[in-house]
């Protein structure tokens, strides 16, 4: 049986593994209403608009220590 003559270094092994696992950024388009980046064919997460219409309510996060009450 053919066998490797030398052990590959950790560096060489890790280079091989890392070259096959590159993350790519998700493709986004600008929202027509607010301009925020959103996924294509999806409701905008910032303003809830889709196709020029308001189709979803957007939850507004409250500050933890809201002292304005
Ligand atoms: Zn938007």
PDB file of the backbone (N, CA, C, O) and the ligand in Angstrom, with CONECT records:
HET     ZN  A 101       1
ATOM      1  N   UNK A   1       0.839  -1.217   0.000  1.00  0.00           N
ATOM      2  CA  UNK A   1       0.000   0.000   0.000  1.00  0.00           C
ATOM      3  C   UNK A   1       0.862   1.251   0.000  1.00  0.00           C
ATOM      4  O   UNK A   1       1.813   1.341   0.777  1.00  0.00           O
ATOM      5  N   UNK A   2       0.546   2.233  -0.869  1.00  0.00           N
ATOM      6  CA  UNK A   2       1.295   3.496  -0.841  1.00  0.00           C
ATOM      7  C   UNK A   2       0.982   4.288   0.419  1.00  0.00           C
ATOM      8  O   UNK A   2      -0.169   4.415   0.837  1.00  0.00           O
ATOM      9  N   UNK A   3       2.015   4.797   0.988  1.00  0.00           N
ATOM     10  CA  UNK A   3       1.834   5.582   2.212  1.00  0.00           C
ATOM     11  C   UNK A   3       2.604   6.887   2.109  1.00  0.00           C
ATOM     12  O   UNK A   3       3.612   6.950   1.405  1.00  0.00           O
ATOM     13  N   UNK A   4       2.154   7.927   2.793  1.00  0.00           N
ATOM     14  CA  UNK A   4       2.926   9.173   2.802  1.00  0.00           C
ATOM     15  C   UNK A   4       4.265   8.958   3.489  1.00  0.00           C
ATOM     16  O   UNK A   4       4.344   8.327   4.543  1.00  0.00           O
ATOM     17  N   UNK A   5       5.321   9.497   2.873  1.00  0.00           N
ATOM     18  CA  UNK A   5       6.654   9.274   3.428  1.00  0.00           C
ATOM     19  C   UNK A   5       6.890  10.132   4.667  1.00  0.00           C
ATOM     20  O   UNK A   5       7.564   9.713   5.608  1.00  0.00           O
ATOM     21  N   UNK A   6       6.323  11.344   4.650  1.00  0.00           N
ATOM     22  CA  UNK A   6       6.544  12.283   5.757  1.00  0.00           C
ATOM     23  C   UNK A   6       5.212  12.796   6.276  1.00  0.00           C
ATOM     24  O   UNK A   6       4.239  12.951   5.537  1.00  0.00           O
ATOM     25  N   UNK A   7       5.209  13.047   7.552  1.00  0.00           N
ATOM     26  CA  UNK A   7       4.038  13.678   8.154  1.00  0.00           C
ATOM     27  C   UNK A   7       3.957  15.131   7.691  1.00  0.00           C
ATOM     28  O   UNK A   7       4.964  15.838   7.673  1.00  0.00           O
ATOM     29  N   UNK A   8       2.737  15.582   7.309  1.00  0.00           N
ATOM     30  CA  UNK A   8       2.564  16.986   6.949  1.00  0.00           C
ATOM     31  C   UNK A   8       2.498  17.824   8.219  1.00  0.00           C
ATOM     32  O   UNK A   8       1.946  17.392   9.231  1.00  0.00           O
ATOM     33  N   UNK A   9       3.060  19.016   8.156  1.00  0.00           N
ATOM     34  CA  UNK A   9       3.081  19.876   9.335  1.00  0.00           C
ATOM     35  C   UNK A   9       1.675  20.367   9.671  1.00  0.00           C
ATOM     36  O   UNK A   9       0.771  20.341   8.836  1.00  0.00           O
ATOM     37  N   UNK A  10       1.516  20.812  10.909  1.00  0.00           N
ATOM     38  CA  UNK A  10       0.236  21.407  11.323  1.00  0.00           C
ATOM     39  C   UNK A  10      -0.104  22.592  10.437  1.00  0.00           C
ATOM     40  O   UNK A  10      -1.258  22.803  10.064  1.00  0.00           O
ATOM     41  N   UNK A  11       0.936  23.369  10.107  1.00  0.00           N
ATOM     42  CA  UNK A  11       0.728  24.538   9.260  1.00  0.00           C
ATOM     43  C   UNK A  11       0.159  24.132   7.908  1.00  0.00           C
ATOM     44  O   UNK A  11      -0.802  24.729   7.423  1.00  0.00           O
ATOM     45  N   UNK A  12       0.756  23.117   7.307  1.00  0.00           N
ATOM     46  CA  UNK A  12       0.300  22.669   5.988  1.00  0.00           C
ATOM     47  C   UNK A  12      -1.110  22.092   6.074  1.00  0.00           C
ATOM     48  O   UNK A  12      -1.940  22.357   5.204  1.00  0.00           O
ATOM     49  N   UNK A  13      -1.386  21.316   7.103  1.00  0.00           N
ATOM     50  CA  UNK A  13      -2.720  20.743   7.297  1.00  0.00           C
ATOM     51  C   UNK A  13      -3.754  21.849   7.471  1.00  0.00           C
ATOM     52  O   UNK A  13      -4.820  21.810   6.856  1.00  0.00           O
ATOM     53  N   UNK A  14      -3.439  22.838   8.314  1.00  0.00           N
ATOM     54  CA  UNK A  14      -4.409  23.897   8.613  1.00  0.00           C
ATOM     55  C   UNK A  14      -4.613  24.817   7.417  1.00  0.00           C
ATOM     56  O   UNK A  14      -5.712  25.329   7.205  1.00  0.00           O
ATOM     57  N   UNK A  15      -3.570  25.025   6.645  1.00  0.00           N
ATOM     58  CA  UNK A  15      -3.736  25.822   5.425  1.00  0.00           C
ATOM     59  C   UNK A  15      -4.701  25.141   4.475  1.00  0.00           C
ATOM     60  O   UNK A  15      -5.552  25.796   3.874  1.00  0.00           O
ATOM     61  N   UNK A  16      -4.573  23.824   4.333  1.00  0.00           N
ATOM     62  CA  UNK A  16      -5.454  23.072   3.445  1.00  0.00           C
ATOM     63  C   UNK A  16      -6.897  23.188   3.926  1.00  0.00           C
ATOM     64  O   UNK A  16      -7.803  23.412   3.123  1.00  0.00           O
ATOM     65  N   UNK A  17      -7.115  23.036   5.243  1.00  0.00           N
ATOM     66  CA  UNK A  17      -8.478  23.078   5.768  1.00  0.00           C
ATOM     67  C   UNK A  17      -9.080  24.472   5.660  1.00  0.00           C
ATOM     68  O   UNK A  17     -10.259  24.617   5.336  1.00  0.00           O
ATOM     69  N   UNK A  18      -8.280  25.491   5.928  1.00  0.00           N
ATOM     70  CA  UNK A  18      -8.831  26.848   5.933  1.00  0.00           C
ATOM     71  C   UNK A  18      -9.163  27.318   4.528  1.00  0.00           C
ATOM     72  O   UNK A  18     -10.038  28.166   4.354  1.00  0.00           O
ATOM     73  N   UNK A  19      -8.475  26.779   3.514  1.00  0.00           N
ATOM     74  CA  UNK A  19      -8.720  27.247   2.157  1.00  0.00           C
ATOM     75  C   UNK A  19     -10.071  26.782   1.640  1.00  0.00           C
ATOM     76  O   UNK A  19     -10.560  27.312   0.642  1.00  0.00           O
ATOM     77  N   UNK A  20     -10.687  25.799   2.296  1.00  0.00           N
ATOM     78  CA  UNK A  20     -11.969  25.279   1.828  1.00  0.00           C
ATOM     79  C   UNK A  20     -13.134  25.794   2.649  1.00  0.00           C
ATOM     80  O   UNK A  20     -14.257  25.332   2.446  1.00  0.00           O
ATOM     81  N   UNK A  21     -12.923  26.736   3.572  1.00  0.00           N
ATOM     82  CA  UNK A  21     -14.014  27.145   4.455  1.00  0.00           C
ATOM     83  C   UNK A  21     -14.075  28.654   4.540  1.00  0.00           C
ATOM     84  O   UNK A  21     -14.066  29.230   5.628  1.00  0.00           O
ATOM     85  N   UNK A  22     -14.138  29.294   3.373  1.00  0.00           N
ATOM     86  CA  UNK A  22     -14.220  30.749   3.396  1.00  0.00           C
ATOM     87  C   UNK A  22     -15.667  31.176   3.464  1.00  0.00           C
ATOM     88  O   UNK A  22     -16.509  30.673   2.720  1.00  0.00           O
ATOM     89  N   UNK A  23     -15.955  32.103   4.357  1.00  0.00           N
ATOM     90  CA  UNK A  23     -17.308  32.640   4.482  1.00  0.00           C
ATOM     91  C   UNK A  23     -17.458  33.809   3.515  1.00  0.00           C
ATOM     92  O   UNK A  23     -16.549  34.621   3.345  1.00  0.00           O
ATOM     93  N   UNK A  24     -18.628  33.872   2.885  1.00  0.00           N
ATOM     94  CA  UNK A  24     -18.904  34.996   2.004  1.00  0.00           C
ATOM     95  C   UNK A  24     -20.079  35.778   2.570  1.00  0.00           C
ATOM     96  O   UNK A  24     -21.002  35.206   3.151  1.00  0.00           O
ATOM     97  N   UNK A  25     -20.032  37.075   2.393  1.00  0.00           N
ATOM     98  CA  UNK A  25     -21.099  37.926   2.910  1.00  0.00           C
ATOM     99  C   UNK A  25     -22.378  37.683   2.121  1.00  0.00           C
ATOM    100  O   UNK A  25     -22.345  37.423   0.918  1.00  0.00           O
ATOM    101  N   UNK A  26     -23.513  37.773   2.825  1.00  0.00           N
ATOM    102  CA  UNK A  26     -24.802  37.577   2.166  1.00  0.00           C
ATOM    103  C   UNK A  26     -25.052  38.707   1.183  1.00  0.00           C
ATOM    104  O   UNK A  26     -24.700  39.857   1.444  1.00  0.00           O
ATOM    105  N   UNK A  27     -25.662  38.374   0.049  1.00  0.00           N
ATOM    106  CA  UNK A  27     -25.954  39.386  -0.958  1.00  0.00           C
ATOM    107  C   UNK A  27     -27.113  40.247  -0.467  1.00  0.00           C
ATOM    108  O   UNK A  27     -28.165  39.726  -0.096  1.00  0.00           O
ATOM    109  N   UNK A  28     -26.922  41.551  -0.464  1.00  0.00           N
ATOM    110  CA  UNK A  28     -27.980  42.442   0.006  1.00  0.00           C
ATOM    111  C   UNK A  28     -28.268  43.499  -1.045  1.00  0.00           C
ATOM    112  O   UNK A  28     -27.424  43.816  -1.884  1.00  0.00           O
ATOM    113  N   UNK A  29     -29.484  44.039  -0.979  1.00  0.00           N
ATOM    114  CA  UNK A  29     -29.866  45.173  -1.818  1.00  0.00           C
ATOM    115  C   UNK A  29     -30.356  46.281  -0.880  1.00  0.00           C
ATOM    116  O   UNK A  29     -30.749  46.007   0.253  1.00  0.00           O
ATOM    117  N   UNK A  30     -30.331  47.516  -1.347  1.00  0.00           N
ATOM    118  CA  UNK A  30     -30.773  48.634  -0.516  1.00  0.00           C
ATOM    119  C   UNK A  30     -32.291  48.697  -0.507  1.00  0.00           C
ATOM    120  O   UNK A  30     -32.933  48.551  -1.547  1.00  0.00           O
ATOM    121  N   UNK A  31     -32.866  48.917   0.682  1.00  0.00           N
ATOM    122  CA  UNK A  31     -34.323  49.053   0.803  1.00  0.00           C
ATOM    123  C   UNK A  31     -34.767  50.322   0.070  1.00  0.00           C
ATOM    124  O   UNK A  31     -34.145  51.376   0.204  1.00  0.00           O
ATOM    125  N   UNK A  32     -35.857  50.206  -0.711  1.00  0.00           N
ATOM    126  CA  UNK A  32     -36.342  51.358  -1.476  1.00  0.00           C
ATOM    127  C   UNK A  32     -36.946  52.416  -0.551  1.00  0.00           C
ATOM    128  O   UNK A  32     -36.994  53.594  -0.907  1.00  0.00           O
ATOM    129  N   UNK A  33     -37.404  52.007   0.626  1.00  0.00           N
ATOM    130  CA  UNK A  33     -38.047  52.953   1.536  1.00  0.00           C
ATOM    131  C   UNK A  33     -37.048  53.653   2.446  1.00  0.00           C
ATOM    132  O   UNK A  33     -37.035  54.880   2.539  1.00  0.00           O
ATOM    133  N   UNK A  34     -36.203  52.855   3.124  1.00  0.00           N
ATOM    134  CA  UNK A  34     -35.310  53.456   4.120  1.00  0.00           C
ATOM    135  C   UNK A  34     -33.835  53.364   3.718  1.00  0.00           C
ATOM    136  O   UNK A  34     -32.992  54.009   4.341  1.00  0.00           O
ATOM    137  N   UNK A  35     -33.512  52.580   2.696  1.00  0.00           N
ATOM    138  CA  UNK A  35     -32.131  52.505   2.249  1.00  0.00           C
ATOM    139  C   UNK A  35     -31.266  51.531   3.010  1.00  0.00           C
ATOM    140  O   UNK A  35     -30.081  51.390   2.707  1.00  0.00           O
ATOM    141  N   UNK A  36     -31.838  50.849   4.001  1.00  0.00           N
ATOM    142  CA  UNK A  36     -31.055  49.896   4.777  1.00  0.00           C
ATOM    143  C   UNK A  36     -30.774  48.645   3.931  1.00  0.00           C
ATOM    144  O   UNK A  36     -31.594  48.283   3.087  1.00  0.00           O
ATOM    145  N   UNK A  37     -29.651  47.992   4.137  1.00  0.00           N
ATOM    146  CA  UNK A  37     -29.397  46.760   3.394  1.00  0.00           C
ATOM    147  C   UNK A  37     -30.368  45.667   3.818  1.00  0.00           C
ATOM    148  O   UNK A  37     -30.570  45.439   5.011  1.00  0.00           O
ATOM    149  N   UNK A  38     -30.967  44.993   2.844  1.00  0.00           N
ATOM    150  CA  UNK A  38     -31.877  43.893   3.142  1.00  0.00           C
ATOM    151  C   UNK A  38     -31.635  42.775   2.149  1.00  0.00           C
ATOM    152  O   UNK A  38     -31.053  42.994   1.087  1.00  0.00           O
ATOM    153  N   UNK A  39     -32.085  41.567   2.496  1.00  0.00           N
ATOM    154  CA  UNK A  39     -31.968  40.445   1.577  1.00  0.00           C
ATOM    155  C   UNK A  39     -32.967  40.635   0.448  1.00  0.00           C
ATOM    156  O   UNK A  39     -34.083  41.093   0.695  1.00  0.00           O
ATOM    157  N   UNK A  40     -32.599  40.296  -0.793  1.00  0.00           N
ATOM    158  CA  UNK A  40     -33.538  40.438  -1.898  1.00  0.00           C
ATOM    159  C   UNK A  40     -34.750  39.521  -1.729  1.00  0.00           C
ATOM    160  O   UNK A  40     -34.618  38.409  -1.218  1.00  0.00           O
ATOM    161  N   UNK A  41     -35.931  39.981  -2.153  1.00  0.00           N
ATOM    162  CA  UNK A  41     -37.196  39.240  -2.067  1.00  0.00           C
ATOM    163  C   UNK A  41     -37.583  38.978  -0.621  1.00  0.00           C
ATOM    164  O   UNK A  41     -38.251  37.988  -0.319  1.00  0.00           O
ATOM    165  N   UNK A  42     -37.161  39.872   0.277  1.00  0.00           N
ATOM    166  CA  UNK A  42     -37.524  39.743   1.680  1.00  0.00           C
ATOM    167  C   UNK A  42     -38.012  41.086   2.198  1.00  0.00           C
ATOM    168  O   UNK A  42     -37.611  42.142   1.710  1.00  0.00           O
ATOM    169  N   UNK A  43     -38.907  41.021   3.223  1.00  0.00           N
ATOM    170  CA  UNK A  43     -39.375  42.243   3.850  1.00  0.00           C
ATOM    171  C   UNK A  43     -38.203  42.922   4.558  1.00  0.00           C
ATOM    172  O   UNK A  43     -37.357  42.262   5.161  1.00  0.00           O
ATOM    173  N   UNK A  44     -38.172  44.246   4.472  1.00  0.00           N
ATOM    174  CA  UNK A  44     -37.097  44.986   5.135  1.00  0.00           C
ATOM    175  C   UNK A  44     -37.254  44.846   6.644  1.00  0.00           C
ATOM    176  O   UNK A  44     -38.347  45.041   7.176  1.00  0.00           O
ATOM    177  N   UNK A  45     -36.171  44.511   7.334  1.00  0.00           N
ATOM    178  CA  UNK A  45     -36.228  44.306   8.781  1.00  0.00           C
ATOM    179  C   UNK A  45     -36.269  45.624   9.525  1.00  0.00           C
ATOM    180  O   UNK A  45     -36.698  45.672  10.677  1.00  0.00           O
ATOM    181  N   UNK A  46     -35.830  46.690   8.883  1.00  0.00           N
ATOM    182  CA  UNK A  46     -35.766  47.985   9.557  1.00  0.00           C
ATOM    183  C   UNK A  46     -37.113  48.702   9.530  1.00  0.00           C
ATOM    184  O   UNK A  46     -37.525  49.272  10.540  1.00  0.00           O
ATOM    185  N   UNK A  47     -37.812  48.682   8.377  1.00  0.00           N
ATOM    186  CA  UNK A  47     -39.040  49.464   8.263  1.00  0.00           C
ATOM    187  C   UNK A  47     -40.263  48.617   7.934  1.00  0.00           C
ATOM    188  O   UNK A  47     -41.380  49.131   8.001  1.00  0.00           O
ATOM    189  N   UNK A  48     -40.106  47.348   7.583  1.00  0.00           N
ATOM    190  CA  UNK A  48     -41.255  46.490   7.321  1.00  0.00           C
ATOM    191  C   UNK A  48     -41.887  46.691   5.956  1.00  0.00           C
ATOM    192  O   UNK A  48     -43.023  46.267   5.740  1.00  0.00           O
ATOM    193  N   UNK A  49     -41.185  47.324   5.031  1.00  0.00           N
ATOM    194  CA  UNK A  49     -41.736  47.562   3.701  1.00  0.00           C
ATOM    195  C   UNK A  49     -41.348  46.431   2.761  1.00  0.00           C
ATOM    196  O   UNK A  49     -40.259  45.867   2.858  1.00  0.00           O
ATOM    197  N   UNK A  50     -42.260  46.111   1.852  1.00  0.00           N
ATOM    198  CA  UNK A  50     -41.941  45.175   0.775  1.00  0.00           C
ATOM    199  C   UNK A  50     -42.709  45.618  -0.464  1.00  0.00           C
ATOM    200  O   UNK A  50     -43.927  45.784  -0.403  1.00  0.00           O
ATOM    201  N   UNK A  51     -42.028  45.809  -1.572  1.00  0.00           N
ATOM    202  CA  UNK A  51     -42.656  46.219  -2.812  1.00  0.00           C
ATOM    203  C   UNK A  51     -43.318  47.579  -2.701  1.00  0.00           C
ATOM    204  O   UNK A  51     -44.339  47.818  -3.348  1.00  0.00           O
ATOM    205  N   UNK A  52     -42.766  48.470  -1.902  1.00  0.00           N
ATOM    206  CA  UNK A  52     -43.311  49.817  -1.773  1.00  0.00           C
ATOM    207  C   UNK A  52     -44.471  49.939  -0.820  1.00  0.00           C
ATOM    208  O   UNK A  52     -45.052  51.016  -0.687  1.00  0.00           O
ATOM    209  N   UNK A  53     -44.827  48.837  -0.140  1.00  0.00           N
ATOM    210  CA  UNK A  53     -45.945  48.884   0.801  1.00  0.00           C
ATOM    211  C   UNK A  53     -45.477  48.451   2.183  1.00  0.00           C
ATOM    212  O   UNK A  53     -44.533  47.674   2.322  1.00  0.00           O
ATOM    213  N   UNK A  54     -46.161  48.973   3.210  1.00  0.00           N
ATOM    214  CA  UNK A  54     -45.885  48.526   4.577  1.00  0.00           C
ATOM    215  C   UNK A  54     -46.615  47.209   4.792  1.00  0.00           C
ATOM    216  O   UNK A  54     -47.846  47.184   4.790  1.00  0.00           O
ATOM    217  N   UNK A  55     -45.891  46.124   4.975  1.00  0.00           N
ATOM    218  CA  UNK A  55     -46.529  44.810   5.087  1.00  0.00           C
ATOM    219  C   UNK A  55     -46.296  44.165   6.445  1.00  0.00           C
ATOM    220  O   UNK A  55     -46.940  43.163   6.757  1.00  0.00           O
ATOM    221  N   UNK A  56     -45.406  44.700   7.255  1.00  0.00           N
ATOM    222  CA  UNK A  56     -45.119  44.058   8.528  1.00  0.00           C
ATOM    223  C   UNK A  56     -44.809  45.111   9.571  1.00  0.00           C
ATOM    224  O   UNK A  56     -44.184  46.135   9.294  1.00  0.00           O
ATOM    225  N   UNK A  57     -45.269  44.826  10.784  1.00  0.00           N
ATOM    226  CA  UNK A  57     -44.915  45.712  11.888  1.00  0.00           C
ATOM    227  C   UNK A  57     -43.483  45.426  12.312  1.00  0.00           C
ATOM    228  O   UNK A  57     -43.057  44.272  12.359  1.00  0.00           O
ATOM    229  N   UNK A  58     -42.767  46.456  12.611  1.00  0.00           N
ATOM    230  CA  UNK A  58     -41.377  46.297  13.037  1.00  0.00           C
ATOM    231  C   UNK A  58     -41.313  46.550  14.534  1.00  0.00           C
ATOM    232  O   UNK A  58     -41.736  47.592  15.035  1.00  0.00           O
ATOM    233  N   UNK A  59     -40.773  45.564  15.226  1.00  0.00           N
ATOM    234  CA  UNK A  59     -40.627  45.711  16.675  1.00  0.00           C
ATOM    235  C   UNK A  59     -39.513  46.699  16.974  1.00  0.00           C
ATOM    236  O   UNK A  59     -38.430  46.644  16.390  1.00  0.00           O
ATOM    237  N   UNK A  60     -39.809  47.611  17.906  1.00  0.00           N
ATOM    238  CA  UNK A  60     -38.790  48.574  18.327  1.00  0.00           C
ATOM    239  C   UNK A  60     -38.285  48.135  19.689  1.00  0.00           C
ATOM    240  O   UNK A  60     -39.042  48.012  20.652  1.00  0.00           O
ATOM    241  N   UNK A  61     -36.977  47.903  19.735  1.00  0.00           N
ATOM    242  CA  UNK A  61     -36.397  47.459  21.000  1.00  0.00           C
ATOM    243  C   UNK A  61     -36.381  48.588  22.005  1.00  0.00           C
ATOM    244  O   UNK A  61     -35.977  49.710  21.701  1.00  0.00           O
ATOM    245  N   UNK A  62     -36.835  48.266  23.226  1.00  0.00           N
ATOM    246  CA  UNK A  62     -36.792  49.265  24.296  1.00  0.00           C
ATOM    247  C   UNK A  62     -35.443  49.193  24.993  1.00  0.00           C
ATOM    248  O   UNK A  62     -34.840  48.125  25.111  1.00  0.00           O
ATOM    249  N   UNK A  63     -34.987  50.337  25.447  1.00  0.00           N
ATOM    250  CA  UNK A  63     -33.746  50.362  26.222  1.00  0.00           C
ATOM    251  C   UNK A  63     -33.997  49.703  27.569  1.00  0.00           C
ATOM    252  O   UNK A  63     -35.084  49.817  28.136  1.00  0.00           O
ATOM    253  N   UNK A  64     -32.975  49.009  28.077  1.00  0.00           N
ATOM    254  CA  UNK A  64     -33.135  48.274  29.334  1.00  0.00           C
ATOM    255  C   UNK A  64     -33.446  49.203  30.497  1.00  0.00           C
ATOM    256  O   UNK A  64     -34.340  48.929  31.299  1.00  0.00           O
ATOM    257  N   UNK A  65     -32.709  50.297  30.586  1.00  0.00           N
ATOM    258  CA  UNK A  65     -32.918  51.235  31.677  1.00  0.00           C
ATOM    259  C   UNK A  65     -33.589  52.495  31.141  1.00  0.00           C
ATOM    260  O   UNK A  65     -32.978  53.559  31.041  1.00  0.00           O
ATOM    261  N   UNK A  66     -34.889  52.335  30.796  1.00  0.00           N
ATOM    262  CA  UNK A  66     -35.632  53.446  30.229  1.00  0.00           C
ATOM    263  C   UNK A  66     -36.098  54.355  31.355  1.00  0.00           C
ATOM    264  O   UNK A  66     -36.978  53.980  32.130  1.00  0.00           O
ATOM    265  N   UNK A  67     -35.517  55.548  31.455  1.00  0.00           N
ATOM    266  CA  UNK A  67     -35.870  56.471  32.547  1.00  0.00           C
ATOM    267  C   UNK A  67     -36.754  57.600  32.081  1.00  0.00           C
ATOM    268  O   UNK A  67     -36.957  58.569  32.812  1.00  0.00           O
ATOM    269  N   UNK A  68     -37.293  57.495  30.860  1.00  0.00           N
ATOM    270  CA  UNK A  68     -38.097  58.584  30.338  1.00  0.00           C
ATOM    271  C   UNK A  68     -39.560  58.478  30.746  1.00  0.00           C
ATOM    272  O   UNK A  68     -40.356  59.330  30.353  1.00  0.00           O
ATOM    273  N   UNK A  69     -39.950  57.457  31.527  1.00  0.00           N
ATOM    274  CA  UNK A  69     -41.352  57.282  31.912  1.00  0.00           C
ATOM    275  C   UNK A  69     -41.772  58.260  33.006  1.00  0.00           C
ATOM    276  O   UNK A  69     -42.923  58.242  33.441  1.00  0.00           O
TER     277      UNK A  69
HETATM  278 ZN    ZN A 101     -36.499  49.553   4.858  1.00  0.00          ZN
END
